[in-house]
Amino acid sequence: MDRDALESSVRHCYSTWGERYYADYYQADGAYPPIHTGIVRDLLSREKARTVLDAGCGPASMLRDLALPGLDRYGFDLTPEMVREARRVLGGQGVPESHVWEGSVLDPQAFAPVKAFAPVSGMDLALCFGVLPHIPQAADRVVLEHLRDCVRPGGLIAVEARNELFALFTLNRYSRELFRDTLIHEAGLKAAAGDEAERAALDSALAELDQRFRMDLPPLRKGYADEPGYDEVLSRTHNPFEMRAAAEAAGLTEVRTLFYHYHALPPMLEKAVPSLFRRQSVAMEAPEDWRGHFMASAFILVGRRAA
Ligand SMILES: C[S@@+](CC[C@H](N)C(=O)[O-])C[C@H]1O[C@@H](n2cnc3c(N)ncnc32)[C@H](O)[C@@H]1O
């Protein structure tokens, strides 16, 4: 799919979410608490940041909760409905309309207004949350480079991704994909099989492996009206090891992955003990715990532009 077609499907997917996204994902009773906003608040305060850009800011879902003294907030988003809502919400907090604009993280022009707002050297911190799933694999690096280039030398980027390795814990259709498409080199095994009998035995072993996973879970997320749902547009997961390497290849330093949205049990078991599951999952939140590689569904790749 070319970039225009992809972005138009993503825009369509998010077109109905502008006004409901914050209520559904940040405020609803069933929503997981916004642990990531707390992690970003810590980064901002440790960096003593005075400027922040949120690339793919949605309806200012995170920016609205980052109204910190002395911090200038900026954002852009691909979806016009999101931009409209972000301007409305931030406008109510005194942020000028010009601080929010429309653009794609894949387009260097989308980052051009940064020069006007931070003319000397760039932003102190650039965020990008919820966007990477919708970026084709070949363009991950471009996003990292655009974010790197819009912060000042010594500035930080913080990019969120859905954790591909969480599939080792979920035991559902994501696990099947990880086992069969990423970990096991099926073509290589088949080519190395000695004869027809060994190939047939391999096929049956792989079929047996599939039986281990709940292929009906999680349910596919559909759109609210006629727009495509989240699982009906490109919505990738990322490997934290590969992302750390990509950030280093892009020249970033002090690269770390901070994990959040832990699951105390595989999510399919949540309904057995919902309250215990939620309490213990929140209690597990520790961005640098190694268990996050497997038990957290999201991570934030943090890196510093060389000074
Ligand atoms: C899951 S929402 C996240 C919103 C917000 N960043 C947050 O974390 O609450 C994803 C947002 O990314 C935007 N988006 C998707 N692809 C984009 C792209 N190529 N450039 C900029 N924004 C994009 C969508 O329009 C949507 O508003």
The ligand as an SDF file (V2000), in Angstrom:
LIG
                    3D

 27 29  0  0  0  0  0  0  0  0999 V2000
   -3.8620    5.8740   19.1310 C   0  0  0  0  0  0  0  0  0  0  0  0
   -4.0030    7.5690   18.7320 S   0  0  0  0  0  0  0  0  0  0  0  0
   -2.8820    8.2740   19.9150 C   0  0  0  0  0  0  0  0  0  0  0  0
   -3.1390    9.7090   20.2210 C   0  0  0  0  0  0  0  0  0  0  0  0
   -2.1740   10.3150   21.2650 C   0  0  0  0  0  0  0  0  0  0  0  0
   -0.8110   10.3630   20.7610 N   0  0  0  0  0  0  0  0  0  0  0  0
   -2.1970    9.4900   22.5450 C   0  0  0  0  0  0  0  0  0  0  0  0
   -1.2310    8.7730   22.8160 O   0  0  0  0  0  0  0  0  0  0  0  0
   -3.1790    9.5730   23.2610 O   0  0  0  0  0  0  0  0  0  0  0  0
   -3.0380    7.6150   17.2480 C   0  0  0  0  0  0  0  0  0  0  0  0
   -3.0140    8.9750   16.5790 C   0  0  0  0  0  0  0  0  0  0  0  0
   -1.9640    8.9450   15.6050 O   0  0  0  0  0  0  0  0  0  0  0  0
   -2.3920    9.6740   14.4850 C   0  0  0  0  0  0  0  0  0  0  0  0
   -1.5660    9.2460   13.3580 N   0  0  0  0  0  0  0  0  0  0  0  0
   -1.5800    8.0520   12.7220 C   0  0  0  0  0  0  0  0  0  0  0  0
   -0.6620    8.0450   11.7300 N   0  0  0  0  0  0  0  0  0  0  0  0
   -0.0530    9.2630   11.7600 C   0  0  0  0  0  0  0  0  0  0  0  0
    0.9770    9.8680   11.0020 C   0  0  0  0  0  0  0  0  0  0  0  0
    1.5710    9.2340    9.9760 N   0  0  0  0  0  0  0  0  0  0  0  0
    1.3670   11.1170   11.3210 N   0  0  0  0  0  0  0  0  0  0  0  0
    0.7800   11.7910   12.3430 C   0  0  0  0  0  0  0  0  0  0  0  0
   -0.2160   11.2750   13.0820 N   0  0  0  0  0  0  0  0  0  0  0  0
   -0.6300   10.0230   12.8090 C   0  0  0  0  0  0  0  0  0  0  0  0
   -3.8740    9.3420   14.3720 C   0  0  0  0  0  0  0  0  0  0  0  0
   -4.5620   10.3000   13.6180 O   0  0  0  0  0  0  0  0  0  0  0  0
   -4.2990    9.3430   15.8360 C   0  0  0  0  0  0  0  0  0  0  0  0
   -4.7280   10.5940   16.2510 O   0  0  0  0  0  0  0  0  0  0  0  0
  1  2  1  0
  2  3  1  0
  2 10  1  0
  3  4  1  0
  4  5  1  0
  5  6  1  0
  5  7  1  0
  7  8  2  0
  7  9  1  0
 10 11  1  0
 11 12  1  0
 11 26  1  0
 12 13  1  0
 13 14  1  0
 13 24  1  0
 14 15  1  0
 14 23  1  0
 15 16  2  0
 16 17  1  0
 17 18  1  0
 17 23  2  0
 18 19  1  0
 18 20  2  0
 20 21  1  0
 21 22  2  0
 22 23  1  0
 24 25  1  0
 24 26  1  0
 26 27  1  0
M  CHG  2   2   1   9  -1
M  END
$$$$
